[in-house]
């Protein structure tokens, strides 16, 4: 199973989780794990997801999530799990 790591960071507003999860559901991306927190007015969420059910390529999903983030005022990143792990290895 190929997995992706999706991060969402920005000022907290109503509907961030709903909009991101709706996009993922509409594109048949299964959320395997999710964690979110709000520190003062800042929202932070990380998801582990399985995009294998989607008809879209990783690049399409990543670009569309980035555009969704711009639309709702947050930064959304979607990385393949192996790239994410390589970037965060000490």
C-alpha positions in Angstrom: 0.0 0.0 0.0 1.4 3.4 -0.9 0.7 6.0 1.7 1.0 9.8 1.8 1.5 12.3 4.6 -0.8 15.3 4.4 0.0 18.3 6.6 -2.3 21.3 7.1 -1.0 24.5 8.9 -2.5 27.9 9.3 -4.7 30.2 11.2 -7.7 28.4 12.7 -11.0 28.9 10.9 -14.3 27.1 10.8 -14.5 24.2 8.4 -10.8 23.3 7.7 -11.1 19.7 8.6 -14.4 19.3 6.8 -13.1 20.8 3.6 -9.9 18.7 3.5 -11.8 15.5 4.5 -14.5 16.2 1.9 -11.9 16.6 -0.8 -10.2 13.4 0.2 -13.5 11.4 0.3 -14.6 12.7 -3.1 -11.2 11.5 -4.5 -11.4 8.1 -2.8 -8.4 8.8 -0.6 -8.7 6.8 2.7 -7.6 8.5 5.9 -5.7 5.9 8.0 -4.7 8.2 10.9 -5.3 11.8 11.8 -4.1 14.2 14.5 -4.9 17.8 14.9 -4.2 20.5 17.4 -4.8 24.2 17.9 -2.2 26.2 19.7 -3.6 29.7 20.5 -5.1 30.6 17.1 -2.9 28.3 15.0 -4.2 25.1 13.5 -2.0 22.1 12.7 -3.1 18.8 11.3 -1.2 15.7 10.0 -2.8 12.8 8.3 -1.6 9.4 7.0 -3.7 8.5 4.0 -4.0 5.8 1.4 -4.5 7.2 -2.1 -4.6 3.8 -3.9 -8.3 4.1 -4.5 -8.0 7.4 -6.3 -7.9 7.8 -10.0 -5.6 10.8 -9.7 -1.9 10.7 -9.6 0.1 11.8 -6.6 1.0 15.1 -8.4 -2.6 15.9 -9.2 -3.7 15.2 -5.5 -0.8 17.3 -4.2 -1.5 20.2 -6.6 -5.2 20.2 -5.9 -4.7 20.0 -2.1 -2.2 22.9 -2.3 -4.9 24.9 -4.3 -7.5 24.0 -1.7 -5.2 25.3 1.0 -4.8 28.6 -0.8 -8.5 28.8 -1.1 -9.2 28.3 2.6 -6.2 30.2 3.9 -3.9 27.4 5.1 -0.8 25.6 3.7 -1.5 22.0 2.7 1.4 19.7 1.8 1.0 16.1 0.4 4.1 14.0 0.3 4.7 10.3 -0.4 5.5 8.5 2.9 9.1 7.5 1.9 9.9 11.2 1.0 8.5 12.4 4.2 10.5 9.9 6.2 13.7 10.7 4.4 13.2 14.4 5.0 12.7 13.9 8.8 15.4 11.3 9.4 18.1 12.5 11.8 
